[in-house]
Amino acid sequence: MDAETNHPKGAILSASDSASIRLAGRTIKTGGLVAFPTETVYGLGCDATNAVAAARVFEAKQRPQFDPLIVHIADRMQLDAVVASQTPMAQKLMDAFWPGPMTLVLPKQSIIPDLVTAGLSTVAVRMPNHPIAQAFIREAGTPIAAPSANPFGYVSPTNARHVSESLGNRVDIILDGGPCQVGVESTIVSLLGPQPELLRPGSITLEQLMAVIGPVHCLSSNHTHPIAPGQLTRHYATLTPLTILASAETRPVLRPTERAGLLRISQSRESEIGFAAIEVLSPAGDIREAARNLFAGLRRLDSLGLDRIYAEPCKEEGLGVAIMDRLRRCAAR
């Protein structure tokens, strides 16, 4: 129990209340953990310059220490405290996509602890496009290191209730800013080599990146020791086994006793007989709506005690690349 505020650990507080933002800032300054909304998913934040607080994040998530965290900033003025150098290409990407769901990997400043960057000489940094996230970071007065606010490897949270169900009192407070509007994690780009590399697909697409900076190399992402978050082969995973169907028209043959769920991208004209539950991510087939609802849909199916989840694939173009990336990692065993 917080003696000053009478809020129990893990309390969900309305982020529309300025007192909640002030409390979140104080919590960070004293080494605490705050779950907060961004436009992508909810993050589990700590002071990015505090190694002890960062260790609490790894402990709360049961996250392996070889997996680096993303550092979040509220404005460009905070960037110099995080990165040691910038390139003209980095400036172009910041001008085009910040604030927004794009993370850049750049050389780090020594003030960022090695634990935050998994011992790497680089740091992943982004400026979220969410008024609550920005207000919270400014109130904290420090860059915020934050992975997604869920146990390591599980489906990312897109609302405050997801955080509470997954982490409970392992987080000090949860700022409730409503559902996330993007729904999949940020695009990650490394600018360390001779050519920029796409390390993780997100809502900022490869085509959008190339329109700003030219050719971008797509790095193979099956890393045992990742250089950016979200690169492990199995990630974003449900407890229920998930199988990706060969196409949107494929229908699995269910065993008589099998309790199966179906995750659809869009509404089918056909009746789906035999499934215990069906989640339609976008009845109209809107890919952005489907991405926004992806993790919530997976969580609902995963809560039903099913034998298996079958997932309909989408076209791998634009935002569909990020959706299929998450589904493949969820399906990996």
Buried (B, 14 or more C-beta within 10 A) or exposed (E): EBEEBEBEBBBBBEBEEEEBBBBBBBBBBEBBBBBBBBBBBBBBBBBBBBBEBBBBBBEBBEBEEBBBBBBBBBEEEBBEBBBBEBBEBBEEBBEBBBBBBBBBBBBBBEEBBBBBBBEBEBBBBBBBBBEBBBBBBBBBEBBBBBBBBBBBBBBBBBBBBBBBEBBEEBBBBBBBBEBBBBBBBBBBBBBBEEEBBBBBBBBBBBEBBEEBBEEBEEBEBEBEEBBBBBBBEEBBBBEBBBEBBEEEEEBBEBEEEBBBBBBBBBEBEEEEEBBBBBBBBBEEBBBBBBBBBBBBBBBBBBEEEBBBBBBBBBEEEBBBBBBBBBBBBBBBE
